[in-house]
Structures are given as structure tokens and as C-alpha cells.
Amino acid sequence: MRTRLAIGASVLSHFHLDAPWIVLTLAIGMGLILAALPLAWASAGLLLVLLLVALLRRPAWGLYFIVFAVPFGSILEFPLGVLSIGLAELTLVATAAAWIGRMLARKEFYLPRAPLVVPLLLFLGAISLSAVGSTSLSYSLKGVLIWLEVLVVYLLVADQIRTGEVNQLVLAVFLAGSLQALLGIYQFLRGQGPESFLVLGRFIRAYGSFEQPNPFGGYMGLIIPLATAVALAPGPTHRGMLFRGVAALALGLTGAALIMSWSRGAWMGAAAAIVASLGLGAWALAFDRRWAGLLAGALTGSLALFWWASAGEPALGLLIGALAALGGGVLLAAGRGGRRAIILWSFLIVLAAILSAGGAFDVIPAPLVERLIDFFPYLQVGDVRYAVLSDENFAVLERLALWQAAWSMWGSSPWLGVGIGNYVPLYPRFKVAGWDDPLGHAHNYYLQVAAETGLLGTLAYIALWGVIFWQALRLLARGPMAWRAVIAGILGSLVALSVHSLVDYLYVHAMNMHIGIYLGLLAVIHSATSNQGARSEAPE
């Protein structure tokens, strides 16, 4: 689990970090520093000190705080140049400092032996290389810090979270997601928000504390696949039933909030993620057949009910829906056909849902269908400069203009890019005429990586995610049954991130730390699986 590194223990042996004079000196020095700082900085510093004191007892507590600080970090946030420091960043600094401080007190330093350490370091090296010739080193620092935070959170989870705490950390994710979803639902139903977020003439797009609907929807998309998989997980104990119940509640709230975000990218990402997590989980036999059957029956019955009801036959729809639910749900719940039956029925439900989303069955409300597919015709636009602008196509053409600028950036420096994080400062040089606002990012992370880090960084990014998915799939196939639902759910969440990143940039609002937590949980399960395998292979 750990790789130990020498750090000069002979030097450290002369110091006792718990000596009273050191504590007193540090307290006086910290008090003088806080007194000289502005109020905002002093408040943040005091919070950091209090966190550090608590975390010296157990750094893992900071990870639970980060789970809630990711969605609610804007409560306390202040700028530092081009950087934005919030609760999540402050907590990460305090947690990492406490972690390192404990190691120093024990006169040792080590790195957790986690499978993604080397791939993450290689990617960090590739993007750092692009910063050598960048226009703005401060923006480059911001871009590198995003992935450095992923690495640090990953190491903290891999080292500090015990195997028995995996479900507890996942439970914290569900609670944080549910609270954020409730805020978004309130905004949508009560019309609380900017007028520019108005949809359907009366509702406000849910945006939570993310300030924008798209990252809010992206965050919901990271919760939904995990909640779906865990809600279907087997487990006869009362604790297991409570865990699944919280997951089901989180699924309902985040699913509703996702729709209310009115974010096409989040919808597409979540849809792909649910298909992936259900398909992979079913193949790995990670789900309880009774719950899978209940879900299959409910989905089948609902589709049939809505289909016939939309045709003006609600009574017939109710009957057909009940029969469909009986045929699909009971057969699966009884275990008829095993894995193949689950896969086949899942495929049929997904196919029906896709056709419904496309308007084939007139099931899904027309505004949702129009929102989902109205941008496809504009993808045929060759050059945004020659497109006819209107109120209906403004948002889509704006995104295409950002993509076109990113493509031009990549063309100007194809090998190493213009520098990690430098999309915004260099945008005026490559912008499409008439589209002056870079909106903070290119609204396509793959294009942005290519523009900022060139071919080298793009290949490194693809390789990183290839390793992540490969290792997660191996873990799903070989890991203990007790963890397979969590693994399938995390895999689905990573699919949501990958798909949504085609039309947006989700490494904002500390969501990169949320990804680091997911990757760290996989590392904890990987370590437990490896240790179990080593014990089983040991001679008697």
C-alpha cells in the first residue's frame, strides 16, 4: 500500500513537534499574521488553522468535508489573481498539510502504492511542459493546479480511507448531492434566479450554488450513475437497505434536478452513464435481481403507460403498462435467463427510451425533446462567420465559435499547444469575428486540451483515461461482489464526465476534486482486492 522514501530521519530526530515552546511560538506567529491580514483573508486563515488542528487527529475527516465543499464551496470564495480560492481548496490545503505533518512527526514520508500515481504524474509532466512557452504563467499555474489537486485528493483517499469507510464516503456523496439537488429544485419551481435562465415561460433553470446550470447539471450527472448502481446493489442487512434507500432518494432528487437544469450536455452525459453503469453492473452480476426486475418493470410499464396515454387511451395504457411491468419485472426478479435476460431487457428499455427521446412514440414532453435535439442541424455549419444568427440558434453558434477558436489555436502550435490554461488570455488572437467573449473555456474539454497542450498533452490525456477505464473494468471483473455496484456506478460517472466534456468544461467549482475522490475510492477497493488475493495465495 505504501512506498517509503527517506527524508533525513537523522535531522528530524532532533526536533519534537509536540514540544510546548514550538506550539506557543506557532500560535503567537499565527496570531500576528492573522492580525495583519484583511478580514476576508484573516477569516480564511482562521478557518484553515482550525481545520488543521482537527485534521491533525485524522486527515480523513477533511475528505468528508471536501465532498460537501465541492457543491457548496462558493459560500466562502475569494479571488487570488486568476485563481479562485474556496472552501474545497482551503480544506484540501489543510488536509494535505495535516497528512504531511503526521508523517513528519513520525519521521517518515511515503507515497501510497496506488495504480494511477504514475499515469497522473506523466500527464502532469506533459501539461507542465506546454507551460514553458506560454503567454501567461499565472493561467498555466491555474491549469496545472487543477490536475495537481486531482492527484493530491487521489493520494489522500487511497491512503486515509479504510476499506470499511468506502460506503461512508459514498453516503456523504449522496447527501451532498441531494442537498444541492434540493436547492436546484427550489430555484426551478420558485423562479429564483437570473432572468436569462428562464425556460418554458415560467421556470428558472436549476443552477444551485454553481452559478450556472451546465456545471450544476454536470455535478448531478456525476451522482446519478453511482446512486443508480448502489440502489440496485444486493445486501440483506438493515444497514445495506438503509444505504440503498439513501441512494434511491439521491437518485430521485438528482434526477429531477438534472432535468430542471435544462442542460443538454448533462442530459447526454447522464444518459450514457446510466446505460454504462447498468450494462456493466448487470454483466458483472453486481445487482440484486429482485431490484433489477422491479426497475425493469417500472421502466417498461411507465413507457407503455405514457405511450398509450398520449394516444388518448389512458385506461388501456394503464392495463398495457401493468402487463408490461409484470412481464419484464417478474421474469427478471425470478431470475429467468440470468445475465443474458438482464442484458437483453436493459437493451430493449434503452432502445425504447432512445426512440422516445427522438419523438418516435410521442412519450416525452415536446419541450424536452426539442431541447435535446434542436442543436443537431447547426453541427453542419462549416464556418460560424457565415451562419445566420437568431435568438433560437445563438447559444449553439456561440459554442461553435468557441470550438472554432480552439481549433485555430491548436493549428498555431500543434505539438505542445499554446500553454496549459492559456485558452482565455489567447482567445482574442484566435476568436471568430463578432464572438468576443471566451466564456472562461472552450466548452469542449478535448479541444481545449489540444489547443493548450498540443498533440503531446492530448495523447497523454487519452492515455490517462484509457488506463483509468482499463483498471476500473479489471477491478469490476475481479473485485469482490460487495464492491461491484460501487465500481459500476463510478465507471458510469466517469462516462458521464467523458461524454459531457464533448460540449462543456467540468473541471470547475472544485469538481476535479470530486473526480479525485472517485478515483481514490477505486484505489481503496483495488488495494483491498489485492490484499485479499495475496492472503488467499499465501501458503498454509
C-alpha positions in Angstrom: 0.0 0.0 0.0 2.9 2.4 0.7 6.2 3.2 -0.8 8.6 4.6 1.8 11.0 7.4 0.9 14.0 8.6 3.0 13.8 12.2 4.1 16.6 12.6 6.5 15.3 11.0 9.7 18.6 11.8 11.5 17.8 15.5 11.1 14.2 15.2 12.2 15.2 13.2 15.2 16.5 16.4 16.8 13.0 18.0 16.8 9.9 17.2 18.8 6.9 18.7 17.0 4.7 18.5 20.1 7.1 20.5 22.3 5.3 23.3 24.2 7.7 26.0 23.1 7.1 25.1 19.4 3.3 25.2 19.9 3.4 28.5 21.7 5.7 30.0 19.1 3.5 28.8 16.2 0.4 30.2 18.0 1.9 33.6 18.5 3.2 33.8 15.0 -0.1 32.8 13.5 -1.9 35.4 15.6 0.4 38.1 14.4 -0.1 37.0 10.8 -3.9 36.9 11.1 -4.0 40.3 12.7 -2.1 41.9 9.8 -4.3 40.4 7.1 -7.5 41.8 5.6 -10.8 40.5 7.2 -11.5 38.0 4.3 -8.0 36.6 4.4 -7.9 36.5 8.2 -11.3 34.6 8.3 -10.0 32.1 5.8 -6.7 31.8 7.7 -8.5 31.2 11.0 -10.7 28.5 9.3 -7.6 26.9 7.9 -5.9 26.8 11.3 -9.0 25.3 13.0 -9.3 22.7 10.2 -5.6 21.9 10.5 -5.9 21.3 14.3 -8.9 19.0 13.8 -7.3 17.2 10.9 -4.0 16.5 12.7 -6.1 14.0 14.7 -7.3 12.3 11.5 -6.7 13.7 8.0 -9.5 11.6 6.5 -12.1 13.9 8.1 -11.1 16.5 5.6 -12.1 14.3 2.7 -15.7 14.2 4.0 -15.6 17.9 4.3 -14.4 18.2 0.7 -17.3 16.1 -0.5 -19.7 18.9 0.8 -17.3 21.8 -0.1 -17.3 20.8 -3.8 -21.0 21.8 -4.4 -21.2 24.5 -1.6 -17.7 25.9 -1.9 -19.0 29.3 -3.3 -20.3 30.1 0.2 -16.8 31.3 1.1 -14.8 32.2 -2.0 -12.3 35.0 -2.8 -10.0 35.7 -5.8 -6.3 35.4 -5.8 -5.1 36.7 -9.1 -6.6 34.4 -11.8 -7.3 31.8 -9.1 -10.4 31.4 -7.1 -10.0 30.1 -3.5 -13.0 28.4 -1.9 -13.9 26.0 0.9 -12.7 23.0 -1.1 -9.3 24.5 -1.8 -8.8 25.6 1.8 -9.9 22.2 3.1 -7.6 20.4 0.7 -4.6 22.5 1.8 -5.4 21.9 5.5 -5.9 18.1 4.9 -2.7 17.7 2.9 -0.8 19.8 5.5 -2.1 17.6 8.3 -1.3 14.4 6.4 2.3 15.6 5.7 2.6 16.9 9.3 1.7 13.5 10.7 4.3 11.8 8.5 7.0 14.3 9.6 6.1 13.7 13.2 6.6 10.0 12.7 9.9 10.8 10.9 8.9 9.1 7.6 7.5 10.1 4.3 5.7 7.7 1.9 3.5 7.6 -1.2 0.5 5.3 -1.3 1.1 2.5 -3.8 -1.9 3.3 -5.9 -2.3 2.3 -9.5 -2.9 5.8 -11.0 0.0 7.6 -9.4 2.4 7.2 -12.4 -0.2 7.9 -15.1 -1.3 11.1 -13.3 2.3 12.2 -12.8 3.1 11.6 -16.5 0.0 13.7 -17.5 1.1 16.4 -15.1 4.5 16.4 -16.7 3.1 16.6 -20.2 0.9 19.6 -19.5 3.6 21.3 -17.4 5.9 21.0 -20.5 3.4 23.0 -22.5 3.6 25.9 -20.0 7.3 26.5 -20.9 6.5 28.9 -23.7 3.1 30.0 -22.6 1.9 33.6 -22.7 0.6 33.7 -19.1 2.4 31.7 -16.5 -0.4 32.5 -13.9 -3.0 30.9 -16.2 -0.7 28.0 -16.7 -0.3 27.6 -12.9 -4.1 27.5 -12.7 -4.3 24.8 -15.3 -1.6 22.6 -13.6 -3.2 23.1 -10.2 -6.4 21.5 -11.3 -4.7 18.2 -12.0 -2.3 18.5 -9.1 -5.4 18.7 -6.9 -6.8 15.6 -8.5 -3.5 13.8 -7.7 -3.4 15.0 -4.1 -7.1 14.1 -3.4 -6.4 10.7 -5.0 -3.4 10.0 -2.8 -5.3 11.2 0.3 -8.3 8.9 -0.3 -6.0 5.9 -1.2 -4.0 6.3 2.0 -6.5 7.6 4.6 -9.8 5.9 3.7 -10.1 2.4 5.2 -11.9 -0.3 3.3 -14.8 -0.2 5.7 -15.2 3.5 5.1 -15.9 3.3 1.3 -19.7 3.2 1.8 -19.5 6.0 4.3 -17.7 8.3 1.9 -20.2 7.3 -0.9 -23.0 8.1 1.5 -21.5 11.5 2.1 -21.5 12.0 -1.7 -25.2 11.1 -1.8 -26.1 13.5 1.0 -24.1 16.4 -0.6 -25.7 15.7 -4.0 -29.2 15.5 -2.5 -28.8 18.9 -0.7 -27.5 20.5 -3.8 -30.4 19.0 -5.8 -33.0 20.3 -3.4 -31.5 23.8 -3.8 -31.8 23.5 -7.6 -35.3 22.1 -7.5 -36.4 25.1 -5.3 -34.8 27.5 -7.8 -36.6 25.9 -10.7 -40.1 25.7 -9.0 -39.9 29.1 -7.3 -38.4 31.0 -10.1 -35.4 32.1 -8.1 -32.5 33.2 -10.4 -31.4 35.4 -13.3 -34.0 36.2 -15.9 -31.6 34.8 -18.6 -32.2 31.3 -17.1 -36.0 31.5 -17.8 -37.4 28.4 -19.6 -40.9 27.4 -20.6 -42.1 30.9 -19.8 -42.3 30.4 -16.1 -39.4 28.3 -14.7 -35.8 29.2 -13.9 -33.1 26.7 -14.9 -31.7 25.0 -11.8 -28.2 26.1 -11.1 -27.8 25.5 -7.3 -24.7 27.1 -5.9 -22.7 26.6 -9.1 -23.9 29.9 -10.6 -24.5 28.3 -14.0 -26.9 25.5 -15.0 -24.4 23.5 -17.0 -21.9 22.7 -14.3 -24.8 22.1 -11.9 -26.2 19.6 -14.3 -22.7 18.1 -14.7 -22.4 17.6 -11.0 -25.8 15.9 -10.9 -24.6 13.7 -13.7 -21.7 12.6 -11.5 -24.0 11.5 -8.7 -26.8 9.8 -10.7 -24.9 6.7 -12.1 -23.4 5.9 -8.7 -26.8 6.3 -7.0 -28.4 4.1 -9.6 -25.9 1.3 -9.2 -25.9 1.4 -5.4 -29.8 1.4 -5.3 -29.7 -1.9 -7.1 -26.9 -3.5 -5.1 -27.6 -6.7 -3.2 -27.5 -6.8 0.6 -30.0 -8.3 3.1 -28.8 -6.4 6.2 -30.6 -3.4 7.6 -27.5 -1.3 7.1 -27.4 -2.3 3.4 -31.1 -1.5 3.0 -30.6 2.0 4.5 -27.6 2.5 2.2 -29.7 1.6 -0.8 -32.6 3.7 0.4 -30.4 6.8 0.7 -29.1 6.0 -2.8 -32.6 5.7 -4.2 -33.6 9.0 -2.6 -30.4 10.7 -4.0 -31.3 9.2 -7.4 -34.8 10.7 -7.4 -33.6 14.1 -6.3 -30.6 14.4 -8.5 -32.6 13.0 -11.5 -35.3 15.7 -11.1 -32.6 18.4 -10.6 -30.8 17.2 -13.7 -33.9 17.7 -15.9 -34.6 21.1 -14.3 -31.0 22.2 -15.1 -32.1 22.2 -18.8 -28.5 21.2 -19.7 -28.3 19.2 -22.9 -24.7 18.2 -22.3 -25.6 16.9 -18.8 -28.6 15.0 -20.1 -26.5 13.3 -22.7 -23.7 12.5 -20.2 -26.2 11.1 -17.7 -28.0 9.0 -20.2 -24.7 7.5 -21.5 -23.6 7.0 -17.9 -26.8 5.2 -16.8 -26.6 2.8 -19.8 -22.9 2.1 -19.0 -23.4 1.6 -15.2 -26.5 -0.6 -15.7 -24.9 -2.6 -18.5 -21.6 -3.1 -16.8 -23.2 -3.8 -13.5 -25.6 -6.3 -15.0 -22.8 -8.1 -16.8 -20.7 -8.3 -13.6 -23.8 -9.5 -11.7 -23.5 -6.6 -9.3 -27.2 -6.1 -8.9 -29.9 -7.8 -6.9 -32.2 -9.5 -9.4 -35.3 -8.5 -7.5 -34.4 -4.8 -7.6 -33.3 -5.1 -11.2 -36.6 -6.7 -12.0 -38.5 -4.0 -10.2 -36.7 -1.3 -12.0 -37.1 -3.0 -15.4 -40.8 -3.5 -14.7 -41.3 0.1 -13.6 -39.5 1.5 -16.6 -41.3 -0.8 -19.1 -44.7 -0.1 -17.5 -44.1 3.6 -17.5 -43.1 3.7 -21.1 -46.1 1.7 -22.1 -48.4 3.8 -19.9 -47.2 7.1 -21.3 -47.3 5.8 -24.9 -50.9 4.7 -24.8 -52.0 7.6 -22.6 -50.5 10.1 -25.2 -52.7 8.4 -27.8 -55.8 9.2 -25.8 -56.3 5.8 -24.2 -55.3 6.2 -20.5 -57.2 3.2 -19.3 -55.7 1.0 -22.0 -52.3 2.5 -21.2 -52.7 1.5 -17.6 -53.6 -2.0 -18.5 -50.7 -2.4 -21.0 -48.3 -0.8 -18.6 -49.2 -3.2 -15.9 -48.9 -6.2 -18.2 -45.5 -4.9 -19.5 -44.3 -4.4 -15.9 -45.4 -7.9 -15.0 -43.8 -9.5 -18.0 -40.5 -7.6 -17.6 -40.2 -7.3 -13.9 -41.4 -10.6 -12.6 -39.3 -12.6 -15.1 -36.2 -10.8 -14.2 -36.9 -10.9 -10.5 -37.5 -14.6 -10.7 -34.0 -15.0 -12.3 -35.2 -16.4 -15.6 -32.4 -16.3 -18.1 -29.8 -14.9 -15.7 -27.3 -12.4 -17.0 -28.4 -12.6 -20.7 -32.0 -11.8 -19.7 -30.9 -8.7 -17.8 -28.7 -7.5 -20.6 -31.5 -8.1 -23.2 -34.2 -6.4 -21.2 -31.9 -3.5 -20.5 -31.2 -3.1 -24.2 -34.9 -3.1 -25.1 -35.6 -0.5 -22.4 -32.8 1.7 -23.5 -33.8 1.4 -27.2 -37.4 2.4 -26.3 -36.1 5.3 -24.3 -33.9 6.5 -27.2 -36.8 6.2 -29.7 -39.0 8.1 -27.2 -36.4 10.8 -26.8 -36.3 11.2 -30.6 -40.0 11.7 -30.7 -40.9 8.3 -32.2 -43.5 7.4 -29.6 -44.6 10.9 -28.6 -44.0 9.9 -25.0 -41.5 12.5 -23.6 -42.9 16.1 -23.4 -42.2 18.0 -26.6 -40.1 20.8 -24.9 -37.7 18.2 -23.6 -37.3 16.6 -27.0 -36.9 19.9 -28.7 -34.3 21.0 -26.2 -32.4 17.7 -26.7 -32.2 17.6 -30.4 -32.6 21.2 -31.7 -28.8 21.7 -31.9 -28.1 18.9 -34.4 -28.8 20.9 -37.6 -26.3 23.5 -36.6 -23.5 20.9 -36.3 -23.4 21.0 -40.1 -22.4 24.7 -40.1 -18.9 24.8 -41.7 -17.9 28.3 -40.6 -19.7 30.3 -37.9 -18.8 33.6 -39.6 -21.3 32.8 -42.4 -24.1 31.5 -40.3 -27.4 33.4 -39.9 -27.7 34.4 -36.3 -31.1 34.3 -34.5 -32.4 34.1 -30.9 -33.0 30.4 -31.4 -29.5 29.5 -32.5 -27.4 32.0 -30.6 -26.3 29.6 -27.8 -25.4 26.8 -30.2 -23.5 29.1 -32.6 -21.7 30.7 -29.7 -20.4 27.3 -28.7 -19.4 26.5 -32.3 -17.5 29.8 -32.4 -15.6 28.8 -29.2 -14.7 25.4 -30.8 -13.5 27.1 -34.0 -11.2 29.4 -32.0 -9.8 26.4 -30.1 -9.2 24.6 -33.4 -7.3 27.6 -34.7 -5.2 27.7 -31.5 -4.2 24.1 -31.9 -3.3 24.7 -35.6 -1.0 27.5 -34.5 1.0 25.2 -32.1 0.2 21.6 -32.9 2.8 19.8 -30.9 3.0 21.5 -27.4 0.0 23.8 -27.7 -0.3 27.4 -26.6 0.2 26.5 -22.9 -2.0 24.8 -20.3 -4.7 27.2 -19.1 -3.9 29.8 -21.8 -7.1 29.4 -23.8 -8.7 32.6 -22.2 -5.7 35.0 -22.5 -5.1 34.0 -26.1 -8.7 33.9 -27.2 -8.7 37.4 -28.6 -6.0 36.4 -31.1 -7.9 33.5 -32.5 -11.6 34.5 -31.9 -14.2 34.4 -34.6 -15.2 37.9 -35.6 -18.3 39.0 -33.6 -17.8 36.5 -30.8 -15.6 38.4 -28.3 -16.4 36.6 -25.0 -14.3 33.4 -24.4 -16.8 32.4 -21.6 -13.9 31.0 -19.5 -13.3 27.9 -21.6 -13.9 26.3 -25.0 -17.0 24.3 -24.0 -15.2 21.2 -25.2 -12.5 19.8 -23.0 -10.9 17.7 -25.7 -10.5 20.6 -28.0 -9.2 22.8 -25.1 -6.6 20.2 -24.1 -5.5 20.0 -27.8 -5.3 23.8 -28.1 -3.5 24.3 -24.8 -1.2 21.3 -24.6 -0.9 20.2 -28.2 -0.7 16.6 -29.6 1.6 15.6 -26.7 -0.9 16.6 -24.0 -3.8 15.3 -25.9 -2.3 11.8 -26.3 -1.3 11.9 -22.6 -4.9 12.8 -21.6 -6.3 10.0 -23.8 -3.7 7.6 -22.4 -4.6 8.6 -18.8 -8.3 7.9 -19.3 -7.5 4.7 -21.1 -5.6 3.5 -18.1 -8.4 4.6 -15.7 -11.1 2.8 -17.6 -9.0 -0.3 -18.2 -8.1 -0.6 -14.5 -11.7 0.1 -13.4 -13.0 -2.6 -15.8 -10.5 -5.1 -14.5 -11.5 -4.3 -10.9 -15.2 -4.7 -11.8 -14.5 -8.1 -13.3 -12.2 -9.4 -10.5 -13.3 -7.4 -7.4 -15.4 -8.7 -4.6 -19.2 -8.8 -5.2 -19.7 -6.4 -2.3 -18.0 -3.6 -4.2 -19.1 -4.2 -7.8 -22.1 -1.9 -7.7 -19.9 0.9 -6.4 -17.4 0.2 -9.1 -20.0 0.1 -11.8 -21.5 3.4 -10.6 -18.1 5.1 -10.5 -17.5 3.8 -14.1 -20.8 5.3 -15.1 -19.9 8.6 -13.5 -16.6 8.7 -15.4 -18.6 8.0 -18.6 -20.8 11.0 -17.8 -17.8 13.2 -17.4 -16.3 12.0 -20.7 -19.5 12.5 -22.7 -20.4 15.8 -21.2 -16.9 17.1 -21.8 -17.7 16.9 -25.5 -19.8 20.1 -25.1 -18.6 21.6 -21.9 -15.8 22.1 -19.3 -16.5 20.4 -16.0 -13.2 21.0 -14.2 -14.7 24.0 -12.4 -16.1 24.6 -9.0 -13.7 22.0 -7.5 -15.4 19.2 -9.4 -11.9 18.0 -10.2 -11.6 17.0 -6.5 -14.8 15.1 -6.8 -13.3 13.1 -9.6 -10.2 12.6 -7.5 -12.4 11.1 -4.7 -14.0 8.7 -7.1 -10.6 7.6 -8.4 -9.3 7.3 -4.9 -12.2 5.0 -3.9 -11.3 2.7 -6.8 -7.7 2.6 -5.4 -9.0 1.7 -2.0 -11.1 -1.2 -3.4 -8.1 -2.2 -5.6 -5.9 -2.4 -2.5 -8.4 -4.4 -0.6 -8.8 -6.8 -3.6 -5.0 -7.2 -3.9 -4.5 -7.9 -0.2 -7.3 -10.4 -0.3 -5.8 -12.2 -3.3 -2.4 -12.2 -1.6 -3.8 -13.8 1.5 -5.6 -16.4 -0.5 -2.5 -17.3 -2.4 -0.3 -17.5 0.8 0.9 -21.0 1.8 -0.9 -22.6 4.7 
